[in-house]
């Protein structure tokens, strides 16, 4: 997570599911970054239309699932604070499967490493991991379409975590198709305070500006990121910076130090810089202001 004597340390990938025994699974829930995020008008259902190229990356929450024989779904969490356990989206995902799982149930223990309110999709990833993990652990027989439908009912970002390593998300975010993205290394600056998504969207609605567009998909798939990173755009970035003055200050400090494109993911407040490889990331790492480097990690695209 930091630069050491041997150079930078890139957070490694981990298995999606690891068997811990006949009745126990460990499930990794990766974060995501929005490489490009276009936001359209508010729809009749109250959601905004989005069109986003999304990559899962190698920073994870971890869930341990243990089968129970009394039909109950029990949930606990530790690590970063993500609010009351009973309101956690991962617990809500488990409760959706209670009737189908009965008479079986599960103990679900979450280790929270992905900061909430960061635009990294940690909660949505946790919910998808619970759906997929319980389907395997309790042999529920849910197909991909049914899992995706359950995921969409939980939240717009949840279905993308059941899909490909990189994808294009449209609709309100629930329509997911695989996308190809050239390999990259990203320096990810984790936020020191959350950004409230609803507040960011309200600020976005109050702003005016030219809508963005998607970069050439073939170029993103086949060319090193240094060829296309300057084309990336997040239509929510200006709104997020207007809502969070600390994010705005950090963004300005990082952009001024690096003279490279600095991206904000989702509705903020995590930032990232895309590099071609570890050598470039090591050079960029040395130019990050020390206060921001303290909350930086280096990631690659998640392989699954």
N, C-alpha and C positions, 0 to 999 in steps of 0.2 A: 504493500500500500504506500510505500515511500521509496525514495531513492537510497540505495545502499552502496557499499563499496563495489559491488559487482554490477552497478547500474540500476536502472529502474526495476521495480517489481510490478509485473502485470498480474492482476488478479486472475487466477486460473479458472477454467471451467470445472464443473462438478457434475456427477451423474444426475439425471433428472429424477430417477427413482432408485433407491437403494434398499434392498431387503435387509431388515435387521432381525428377522426371525419369521416363523410361520404366520404370526399375527401382528407383525409390526413392519411399517414402511417409513423411510425417510424420503421426503419429497423436497427438491430444491425449487424455489420460486424466484426466477430472475427479474431484475429490473429491466426497464426499457428506456430508450431515448428516442424522441421524435426527431429524425434527421431533417424532415421537412414537414411543416404543419400549416395547411391552408384552412382557413375558417370562413364559412359562408354565412348567409343570413340565418336568422332564427326560423326554425320550422314551425309548422302548426302545432306539433307536440311539445314545443318549448325548447327543444334541443337545437343546437347549431349544426348545420351540415359541415363535415370535416373531410379532408382528404390528406392523409398523412403517410409518409414512409417511415416505418418503425423498425428499430433493431433491438432485440433483446441483448443484454450485455451481462458480463460475468461478475455481477455483484448480486447476492442472493439473500432472501429470507429462507429459513429452513423450517419445515414442518415435520414433526414425528406423529404418525397415526398409529394407534394401537386399537385393535378390535376389542369390543365389549360384547357381552352376551345378554345385556338387559335392555337393548333397544335405545339407549340414551346416547345423545351426542354431547360430549363434555369438551370445554375449550379453556385453554389457559395460554398466556403469552408472557414473554420476558424479553429483555433487551430494550430497544427504543420504545418510548411511550407512544402507543397508537390508540389511546382512549380506553373506555370501559370494554372489558372482554365481551359482555353480552351484546354490544353494538357492533362488534367487529364484523366486517364483510365476510371474512373467512368462516366465522361461526354461522353467519346467515346462510352461507353456501352449504354447510353441513346440515343445518336444520331443514333445508329444502329436500334433502335425501333421506330424512328420518323415516317417512312412511315406506319408501321403497326398500330401505335397508332392514326394517323390522323383520324378525326380532333381534337382529344384530344392531350394534351401535359402534361408537368409537370415542376414544380419548384423543384429542387434537392439541398438540403442544407446539406453539409458534415461537421461534427465535427471530426477533425482529432486528434486521440489520439495515434495511432500506429506509431512509428517513421518510416519514409521512409528510404529505403536503409539499413534495419536492418535484412533482411532474414525472416521477420515475415509475409510477404505476405499481408500487409495492403492494398496496391493498388488493388491487385487481388481480395481481399475480398470485397472491396468497389464496384468493377465492378460487381461481382456476386450478391451483395445485390441490386444493381440498377436493374439488369435484373430480378431477382426474385420479387423485390418489385413492379416494374412497371407492371409486368405481373399480379399481384394481383390487384393493384390500378386501372389500366385501363382495366382490364378484357380482356387481349389480347389472352387468350386461348392457350398459348405456352405450349407444352408438355415437359417432362423432357429431351428427346433426342434433341429436337430443342434448348432448353435453353443451354444444354451442348455443342452443336455445335457452337452456338454464343459465348459462353464463351471461347471455345478453339481458336476461331479466334482472340480473344482479347489478350490472353496470356496463356502460358503453365500452370500457377498455378491457373487460374481462375476456371476451372471446379471442382477442389477439394472442393471449397467453396460452391458448390451446392450439394455436396455429404454428406456422413456420418460424424459423429463427429470425427472418426478416420478412416483413409483409407490408402491404398497402391497405390501410384501413379507411373506409368510406362510410357513407350514411351518417349516423351519429357516432361512428367508430366501430360499430358492431359487424359491419360487412368486411370480411377479411380475406385477402388473396395473397398467396406467396409472392415475394419480390426478391430479386437478386441484388446484392450490394457487394461491391469489392471489399476484400478484407481491410480492416483498419485497426488502429489503436487509438483509443480516446482517453484524454485526461478529463476526468469527471470531477467537478467541484461541487461537493455536497453543501446544501444550504445550512445556515445557522438559525433560520427561522422559516416556518412553513408559509406557503402562499395559499390562500383560500380560493379554490377554483371558481366558486360562484361569484366572488368579488372581482376576480380577474375578468370573467366574462361580462360582468356589468360594466367594468371599465372599457372593455373592448367595444361593447355596444355604443358607448358614448364617444368613441374615437372614430375618426374617418381616415381613410387612406386607400391607396391602390391595393387591390387584392394580389397576393402572390401567385406563383405558378409552380408546377412541378418541374424540376430539372429533367433532362433527358434520361429516361430509365436505362437505356442501353449504355450510356456513358457511366452512370452510377454503378452498373453491374460489372463493367469491364475495365474501367480506368481507375488509377490510384486516387484517393480522396483529394489530394492536392489539386487535381484537375477540376473538381466540382464542389469542393466545400464552400467556396465563395458564393455559390448559387443557392445555398440552403437558406430557408427563411421560415420563421415561426410567426404567424400572424398574431399570436397572443403575446409575443415578447414585449412589445411596447406597453401593452396594458399591464402585464405582470410587473414591469419596472415602475410603472406609475403607482401601483398598489403598494409595492415594497420598496421603500427608499434604501434599505440595506442591500437588496438585490441590485438596485440601480447603481449604488456606489461600488459594489463588488464587480459588477459588469464593466463599469467604466475603468476601474483599476486594472482588471485583467486584460481588457482590449487594448488599453494604452501600453501595457507592459509587453504584450506579445506581438502586436501588429499582425495578428492573424484573425480570421473569422472566429468569433465567440458565439456559441449557440446557447439558447435556453430551451430546455425540454418541457413539453406539455404546457401547463399553466404556471410553470416555475415552482420553486426557485433554484433547481439544480442547473448548472451551466456545464458545457463541455466544449472541448477543442478536439477536432478530428485530425489525426496524424496518419501518414502513410505507413509507418512502421515504428518499431521500438527505438531505433536510432533517432528518428525525428522527435519522438515523444520525450526521449532523454534530453535532447537539446532544448525543447520547449519547457520541460519541467524546470530547468534551471533558471528560467526567466519569470516564473510565476511568483508574484509577491509572497513573502513568507507567511503572512497571515492567511492567505488563501491556500497555500501549499499544505498547511496543517490539516485542511479538510478535503484534500484531493486524493483520489484513487485513480489507478490506471486500469482500464478494462479493454477487453476485446469483444467482438460479437459472440453471443452465446451460440454454441453449435447445434442446439436442438430447439 
